[in-house]
Each structure stands twice: as structure tokens, then as C-alpha cells.
Amino acid sequence: MNRRYRIGLAGFLWLLAGILAPGPAAQEAMTAERWARDLDVLAAELPGRHKNLFFRTSQAEFKKGVHDLRAALPSLHPDEIMAGLLRLVASIGDSHTTVGYRPRQGLPLMLYWFKDGIHVLTTTGEFAEILYGRVTALAGRPIEEAAAVLASVIPHENQAQ
């Protein structure tokens, strides 16, 4: 398992698009006003529905995140808005509290983070040459940096998750 691979910018963008982008129909139908209403519902309902929403993040930090995202809505692309919602909910630090989101595409890979790095465990025939290889970078950034970006939008409670 000493092969190393760098996923180029196109691969990184494909990965992020699959993680962050809502389906085309949802993107077309959403306006800044509709996003704002959804964000307001989230901000109002989540604290009341969660047993202890502010066990890791303070109420003030959560409200600031909501305020900052709401203020930025008119200038953001739908992908950026979705990433903002994912980041806001992930900031809570509860892996059971998530945004109901399904990527519209993904990479045909199963990755696993071993002690020595992230390796490709399974893939399709067309990518057989990277099977069992180690991923060292995404879009020219070290894999650790890319993982930190993804961790900011994926709810988790510890490093194992």
C-alpha cells in the first residue's frame, strides 16, 4: 500500500459538489427569501427540539452563525448556502443532528483512514489503478487540510467519526 495519489482540482470539486450541492430542481426553486425562511425555521425549531443543543456550542455562537449566514444569503450561490447550513448544524457537535441532505453525485470510492493515511479500499474497474492507494492531497492541498474542511460540514463528536 505504498502507492500515493493526488486527486486534482476536478476531483476535489466533484467530491465537494456531491457533498454540498442540492439537486438541480431544488436549486432553481430556492431564492434568498426562501432560504432565509428555512434558516429562520431551523433557528427557531432546533433549540426547542434538541434535548441540549448548546452542550458544545454556546447559544450566542449559534445565533451569530445564523445571523451571519442570513446576512450573506443574497450574495451566495445555492451550493455555498447549503455548505453554510451544513456548517452551522455541524458546529453543534452532535453527530445525530444533521441537515437532511443527499448528494446528487459522488465518487465511486470507499475510503478508510488508517494510521498512515487515507486509502482507497474499493472502487470501480475504471479506477482500478488507484485501488489500495493512499490519498495524499485534494486539489493540491494536503489531505489533512481537505479533511479539516470536510469536517467543518459533517456532524461528528470525535475524531473517529
Secondary structure, 3 states (H helix, E strand, C coil): CCCEEEECHHHHHHHHHHHHCCCHHHHHHCCHHHHHHHHHHHHHHHHHHCCCCCCCCCHHHHHHHHHHHHHHHHHCCHHHHHHHHHHHHHCCCCCCCCCCCCCCCCCCEEEEEECCEEEEEEECHHHHHHCCCEEEEECCEEHHHHHHHHHCCCCCCCCCC
